[in-house]
Structures are given as structure tokens and as C-alpha cells.
């Protein structure tokens, strides 16, 4: 009986089993990697560079009132979106839709940052939010719509953001901040920057 000099006493079944086991492990790691990216949100990963560029520009800008950047997944937003929150306490005069000088300058500065970063995003949606309505009291749609419109006008007239890239929404008290009803933070304006690629 002649034995191979390269692999003496090698059982071909063991070698084949070893090869198949290695392939199974590679496949498991590959599928696990795909699922991990899917869990993180492929669209969020896809637009991460653009989102980081805008966030860094906002941080560098000297805004009189700095907005809060919400983490992805806190709202039911479209893929590749970033949500900024401005509290209404110093943005508006009392219980009105009239911007304070401080609020106006903060919004205009923020709009100019967005305009300078315009190649990264597609559209900005401005949402007005009011305090959660108590039982047997009407929803404050008018106030939330008025505040969102006032912000859009500041973005367009003084911030230089093109109006065809702006959208306005009145949310009233339907979306309490952090899920807490009757919280003072419910009075706010949220600015949703959508990074989805433009359709030509």
C-alpha cells in the first residue's frame, strides 16, 4: 500500500467535515454582520457622514439658543433623517406664535448653517408642538401651526433657505416630549432634516 507523502494518514471525511465547519462559521459571521447593519438601520448608516457634517456645523455655530439633537429612532421618522428640538420658552412671546428677538436670531443662525450645508440634505420639515391638551379642552392646532409657520418664514426670509425645501406641520399636543404629558418641554418646535437622496 502506497501512502501520500504530502498528507500521511489523512482521513478525507475529517478534512471535508473541517472545511464545511469553517464555511458554516464564515456564513454565520457574514449573516450576523448583515443583521447588525440592518439593526443599526442601513439608511442611518448610509447618511451618517452627511448627518455628522451638519451636526458638527451646528455645534461650531454660535447660536443664541442651541437646539437639542434627538437620537435616531425616538420618532417614526423617514430613513436618513435628523431631528432638532427648539424649546418654545425663549423662542416665542408668551402663548403666541410671535418670535422673540433671541428666538429669531437663533433660528436664523440655524437656518444659515443648514443653507451652507444644503448639498447634504433634501428637505426640512418644521413641526409645531404645544402642551398636551387636558380632558374637555380643544387641541391647540392654530398655535402649533402658527409657530411652525413663523419658523419657516424666518428660515426663508432671513435664513436664506429656499421655500421649496421647507414643509410645515402642526402637531398640537399629540406627541408629548419624551412621552410625558403636561411637561413644560412639550411646548417646542422640532426641525426634521431629511437626508434622503434627491429624486431627479
Protein Blocks (a to p, Z undefined) as FASTA:
>chain_A
ZZdfklghiafklmmmmmmmmmmmmmmmmmmmmmmmmmnopmlmmmmmmmmmmmmmmmmp
ccfbacddddehiaccdehiacddddfklmpgcjbfbdcfklmmmmmmmmmmmmmmmmmp
mbdcdddddddddehiacdfklmmmmmmmmmmmmmmmnopafklcccddekjmlcghhig
hiaklpccdddddfbdcdZZ
